[in-house]
């Protein structure tokens, strides 16, 4: 069944419709929680951290146990500091992915007070019959591009290590 959905290209539509139904049943429409929650709970972070934790040598775990560190102490003192690069990468990837979302905020918000910058950018280009003011639209595009640029530049030092 999943193969048929993948071939026809309908899996993204089913995912969005079911996401809106869940948000509707939980009362998350027109709320920041409804906008943010699905963007945080993704498999990207799980996969990234799983791959990182698979690279931790068993000798490191044994050495921590010999020093008297329990599982929580090992996690806090050894794994968290050594996964800072992963945290920076995941934070940057998730911010960029969430910032560039267009369809989800469009589906989940009907109130203009909860609209995102990317969905409001479309308002600068009029529908059929209107003459777009491209100078204003491009200025808006540049302004909307600035926060992701700042995040990438700020987090870049963590990637170079």
C-alpha positions as a printed NumPy array, in Angstrom:
array([[  0.   ,   0.   ,   0.   ],
       [  2.829,   2.408,   0.898],
       [  4.538,   1.664,  -2.42 ],
       [  1.398,   2.612,  -4.336],
       [  1.137,   5.851,  -2.372],
       [  4.798,   6.615,  -3.042],
       [  4.415,   5.952,  -6.766],
       [  1.311,   8.099,  -7.089],
       [  2.841,  10.834,  -4.962],
       [ -0.096,  11.031,  -2.575],
       [  1.738,  10.188,   0.649],
       [  2.549,  13.846,   1.376],
       [ -1.122,  14.751,   0.978],
       [ -2.253,  12.005,   3.355],
       [  0.383,  13.114,   5.867],
       [ -0.815,  16.734,   5.764],
       [ -4.515,  15.864,   5.95 ],
       [ -3.987,  13.511,   8.889],
       [ -1.81 ,  16.132,  10.59 ],
       [ -4.549,  18.733,  10.245],
       [ -7.128,  16.263,  11.587],
       [ -4.975,  15.567,  14.646],
       [ -4.389,  19.295,  15.184],
       [ -8.122,  19.928,  14.87 ],
       [ -9.03 ,  17.203,  17.372],
       [ -6.433,  18.492,  19.859],
       [ -7.586,  22.091,  19.457],
       [ -4.28 ,  23.252,  17.996],
       [ -5.595,  25.25 ,  15.05 ],
       [ -4.576,  28.913,  15.126],
       [ -2.049,  28.367,  17.894],
       [  1.716,  28.514,  18.083],
       [  1.702,  25.04 ,  19.626],
       [ -0.037,  23.708,  16.516],
       [  2.579,  25.368,  14.337],
       [  5.612,  24.253,  16.314],
       [  4.758,  20.773,  17.628],
       [  4.813,  18.831,  14.32 ],
       [  7.992,  20.587,  13.259],
       [  9.834,  19.491,  16.399],
       [  8.667,  15.881,  16.491],
       [ 10.466,  14.546,  13.448],
       [ 12.64 ,  11.538,  12.795],
       [ 15.599,  13.693,  11.763],
       [ 16.806,  14.246,  15.318],
       [ 16.322,  10.622,  16.273],
       [ 18.303,   9.426,  13.27 ],
       [ 21.087,  11.984,  13.736],
       [ 21.562,  11.108,  17.41 ],
       [ 21.268,   7.379,  16.774],
       [ 24.096,   7.587,  14.274],
       [ 26.187,   9.608,  16.719],
       [ 25.579,   7.237,  19.629],
       [ 26.561,   4.261,  17.462],
       [ 30.014,   5.826,  17.063],
       [ 30.623,   5.992,  20.829],
       [ 33.188,   3.294,  21.602],
       [ 32.307,   0.625,  24.156],
       [ 35.635,   1.287,  25.867],
       [ 34.431,   4.794,  26.752],
       [ 31.344,   3.36 ,  28.441],
       [ 33.43 ,   0.8  ,  30.321],
       [ 35.906,   3.455,  31.463],
       [ 33.062,   5.595,  32.791],
       [ 31.628,   2.619,  34.685],
       [ 35.044,   1.863,  36.188],
       [ 35.238,   5.469,  37.364],
       [ 31.895,   5.013,  39.111],
       [ 29.705,   6.953,  36.69 ],
       [ 26.173,   5.695,  36.224],
       [ 24.174,   5.949,  33.023],
       [ 22.88 ,   9.453,  33.762],
       [ 26.31 ,  10.774,  34.795],
       [ 27.852,   9.225,  31.648],
       [ 25.192,  10.899,  29.526],
       [ 25.529,  14.328,  31.164],
       [ 29.313,  14.45 ,  31.561],
       [ 30.495,  12.625,  28.457],
       [ 27.841,  12.211,  25.777],
       [ 26.215,  15.655,  25.915],
       [ 29.474,  17.643,  25.699],
       [ 30.745,  15.444,  22.892],
       [ 27.51 ,  15.844,  20.937],
       [ 27.58 ,  19.654,  20.787],
       [ 28.296,  19.57 ,  17.072],
       [ 25.269,  17.332,  16.574],
       [ 23.127,  19.695,  18.621],
       [ 24.273,  22.647,  16.529],
       [ 23.694,  20.762,  13.286],
       [ 20.269,  19.527,  14.337],
       [ 19.244,  22.938,  15.63 ],
       [ 20.289,  24.589,  12.385],
       [ 18.671,  21.97 ,  10.162],
       [ 15.41 ,  22.027,  12.099],
       [ 15.305,  25.833,  12.207],
       [ 15.857,  26.083,   8.453],
       [ 13.286,  23.369,   7.77 ],
       [ 10.706,  24.979,  10.06 ],
       [ 11.387,  28.489,   8.762],
       [ 10.893,  27.429,   5.154],
       [  7.603,  25.628,   5.783],
       [  4.825,  27.02 ,   3.65 ],
       [  2.108,  24.39 ,   3.425],
       [  1.827,  23.435,   7.116],
       [  1.385,  27.014,   8.424],
       [ -1.023,  27.689,   5.579],
       [ -3.143,  24.68 ,   6.602],
       [ -2.989,  25.131,  10.363],
       [ -3.58 ,  28.888,  10.647],
       [ -6.507,  30.922,   9.461],
       [ -5.896,  33.845,  11.782],
       [ -3.469,  36.48 ,  10.482],
       [ -1.986,  36.926,  13.96 ],
       [ -0.468,  33.419,  13.768],
       [  0.775,  33.656,  10.182],
       [  4.457,  33.06 ,   9.51 ],
       [  6.816,  35.293,   7.562],
       [  7.   ,  32.849,   4.651],
       [  3.218,  32.622,   4.251],
       [  2.825,  36.388,   4.578],
       [  5.453,  36.908,   1.884],
       [  2.945,  35.544,  -0.626],
       [  0.633,  38.447,   0.246],
       [  3.116,  40.851,  -1.348],
       [  2.397,  39.345,  -4.766],
       [ -1.207,  40.022,  -5.821],
       [ -3.423,  37.395,  -7.417],
       [ -4.599,  37.414, -11.028],
       [ -5.286,  40.871, -12.376],
       [ -3.062,  42.788, -10.009],
       [  0.268,  44.214, -11.008],
       [  2.959,  42.991,  -8.645],
       [  5.288,  45.532,  -7.144],
       [  8.412,  43.449,  -7.541],
       [ 10.638,  45.869,  -5.68 ],
       [  8.543,  45.428,  -2.518],
       [  8.252,  41.666,  -3.035],
       [ 12.01 ,  41.253,  -3.457],
       [ 12.719,  43.477,  -0.442],
       [ 10.348,  41.287,   1.582],
       [ 12.114,  38.182,   0.303],
       [ 15.458,  39.579,   1.375],
       [ 14.122,  40.38 ,   4.844],
       [ 12.627,  36.878,   5.188],
       [ 15.986,  35.363,   4.178],
       [ 17.945,  37.211,   6.884],
       [ 17.079,  35.097,   9.986],
       [ 18.152,  31.781,   8.386],
       [ 21.317,  33.437,   7.127],
       [ 22.128,  34.739,  10.604],
       [ 21.495,  31.302,  12.147],
       [ 23.741,  29.526,   9.626],
       [ 26.547,  32.064,  10.029],
       [ 26.292,  31.936,  13.831],
       [ 26.268,  28.131,  13.945],
       [ 28.916,  27.633,  11.265],
       [ 31.762,  27.643,  13.768],
       [ 30.319,  24.475,  15.282],
       [ 30.374,  22.703,  11.91 ],
       [ 33.972,  23.501,  11.007],
       [ 35.413,  21.669,  14.016]])
